[in-house]
Amino acid sequence: MNEFTKTKMHFTLALLAALFALHPFLKEFEDDGFMYLGVFLKVSYAYLVFAGLLAVCVYLYGMTMVSERPHSWLERLGNYCYSLAILSLPFYGGL
């Protein structure tokens, strides 16, 4: 695991910590949302997708640190989860 991936893991953990700090404020807006193609999308759905993908990313990076192989498929899968998490909020905002 290279330094860039370790830095990404630290940034991912910092984003998760920020989400947990913002969680009490989300309680006020958890029922707010909008209709899209006949489906009501809540703000909490975007929060859950973002937090879930970041948590999976941290798990996969942690498993990569434990493994002996430097560039395993776990690191690649963690990179995909990281990019999906970062892009989920602009996608949700674009809807």
C-alpha positions as CSV (number, residue, x, y, z in Angstrom):
1,M,0.0,0.0,0.0
2,N,1.5,3.3,-1.1
3,E,1.4,6.7,0.7
4,F,-1.4,8.0,-1.6
5,T,-3.7,5.2,-0.5
6,K,-2.9,5.7,3.1
7,T,-3.7,9.4,2.7
8,K,-7.0,8.5,1.0
9,M,-7.8,6.3,3.9
10,H,-7.2,9.1,6.4
11,F,-9.4,11.5,4.3
12,T,-12.1,8.9,4.1
13,L,-12.1,8.5,7.9
14,A,-12.2,12.2,8.3
15,L,-15.3,12.4,6.0
16,L,-17.0,9.7,8.1
17,A,-16.2,11.6,11.3
18,A,-17.7,14.7,9.7
19,L,-20.8,12.7,8.8
20,F,-21.3,11.4,12.3
21,A,-20.8,15.0,13.6
22,L,-23.6,16.2,11.3
23,H,-25.9,13.4,12.1
24,P,-27.9,15.3,14.8
25,F,-28.6,18.1,12.3
26,L,-29.9,15.5,9.8
27,K,-32.7,14.6,12.2
28,E,-34.4,17.9,11.5
29,F,-34.4,17.2,7.7
30,E,-34.8,13.5,7.6
31,D,-38.3,13.6,6.1
32,D,-37.5,16.3,3.5
33,G,-37.0,15.2,-0.1
34,F,-38.4,15.4,-3.6
35,M,-40.2,13.3,-6.1
36,Y,-38.3,11.9,-9.0
37,L,-40.0,9.6,-11.6
38,G,-42.7,8.8,-9.1
39,V,-40.3,7.9,-6.3
40,F,-39.9,10.1,-3.2
41,L,-36.2,10.5,-2.5
42,K,-35.3,11.6,1.0
43,V,-32.2,13.5,2.1
44,S,-31.4,10.7,4.4
45,Y,-31.0,8.3,1.5
46,A,-28.1,10.3,0.1
47,Y,-26.6,10.4,3.6
48,L,-26.9,6.7,4.0
49,V,-25.4,5.9,0.6
50,F,-22.5,8.3,1.2
51,A,-21.8,6.9,4.6
52,G,-22.2,3.3,3.6
53,L,-19.8,3.6,0.6
54,L,-17.3,5.4,2.8
55,A,-17.5,2.7,5.4
56,V,-17.0,-0.1,2.8
57,C,-14.1,1.8,1.4
58,V,-12.4,2.1,4.9
59,Y,-13.0,-1.6,5.4
60,L,-11.5,-2.6,2.1
61,Y,-8.5,-0.3,2.6
62,G,-8.0,-1.9,6.0
63,M,-8.1,-5.4,4.6
64,T,-5.5,-4.3,2.0
65,M,-3.2,-3.1,4.8
66,V,-3.4,-6.6,6.4
67,S,-2.8,-8.5,3.1
68,E,0.7,-9.3,1.9
69,R,0.0,-8.3,-1.8
70,P,0.8,-4.6,-2.4
71,H,-1.9,-3.9,-5.1
72,S,-4.6,-6.4,-4.6
73,W,-8.2,-6.4,-5.9
74,L,-9.3,-5.2,-2.5
75,E,-7.5,-1.9,-3.0
76,R,-9.0,-1.5,-6.5
77,L,-12.5,-2.3,-5.1
78,G,-11.9,0.3,-2.3
79,N,-10.9,2.8,-4.9
80,Y,-14.2,2.2,-6.8
81,C,-16.2,2.5,-3.6
82,Y,-14.4,5.8,-2.8
83,S,-15.1,7.3,-6.2
84,L,-18.8,6.2,-6.0
85,A,-19.1,7.8,-2.6
86,I,-17.6,11.1,-3.7
87,L,-19.8,11.1,-6.8
88,S,-23.0,10.1,-5.0
89,L,-23.7,13.6,-3.6
90,P,-23.3,15.5,-6.9
91,F,-25.5,12.8,-8.6
92,Y,-28.2,13.2,-5.9
93,G,-28.0,17.0,-6.2
94,G,-28.3,16.7,-9.9
95,L,-31.5,14.7,-9.7
